[in-house]
Amino acid sequence: MLNRIKQFLINEDGPTATEYAVMLALVIIVCIAGITLLGNTVNGVFNTVSDGLPTGAPGGG
């Protein structure tokens, strides 16, 4: 039993998996922040272009 406890304390698989999980969470947070900022910028550009277009007459065909 004491041998198993020593092996458990020496085993590095647990901390490595935790480190990967933390890194993955940080990457996901950065991606979400980047997509949000990009989305807001694109939305602003579309609004600027839309405001600059002249209004067409209804049924203008």
C-alpha positions in Angstrom: 0.0 0.0 0.0 2.8 2.4 0.9 4.4 1.6 -2.5 1.2 2.6 -4.3 1.1 5.9 -2.4 4.7 6.7 -3.4 3.9 5.9 -7.0 0.9 8.1 -6.9 2.9 11.0 -5.6 5.7 10.5 -8.1 3.3 10.0 -11.1 3.3 13.2 -13.2 0.3 12.4 -15.4 -2.2 14.2 -13.2 -0.4 17.6 -13.1 0.4 17.4 -16.8 -3.2 16.9 -17.6 -4.2 19.8 -15.4 -1.6 22.0 -17.0 -2.9 21.1 -20.5 -6.5 21.8 -19.3 -5.5 25.3 -18.0 -3.6 26.1 -21.2 -6.6 25.0 -23.3 -8.9 27.2 -21.2 -6.7 30.2 -21.7 -6.5 29.6 -25.5 -10.3 29.3 -25.6 -10.7 32.6 -23.6 -8.3 34.4 -26.0 -10.1 33.0 -29.0 -13.5 34.1 -27.7 -12.1 37.6 -26.9 -10.6 37.9 -30.4 -13.8 36.8 -32.1 -15.8 39.2 -30.1 -13.6 42.1 -30.9 -13.5 41.2 -34.6 -17.3 40.8 -34.6 -17.7 44.3 -33.1 -15.3 45.8 -35.6 -17.0 44.1 -38.6 -20.4 45.2 -37.3 -19.2 48.8 -37.1 -17.9 48.7 -40.7 -21.2 47.3 -42.0 -23.2 50.0 -40.1 -20.9 52.7 -41.6 -21.4 51.3 -45.1 -25.1 50.9 -44.6 -25.5 54.5 -43.3 -23.6 55.8 -46.3 -25.8 54.1 -48.9 -28.7 56.1 -50.4 -32.2 54.9 -49.7 -33.8 53.4 -52.7 -37.4 54.0 -53.8 -39.9 51.2 -52.9 -40.4 48.8 -55.8 -37.6 50.5 -57.7 -37.6 48.0 -60.6 
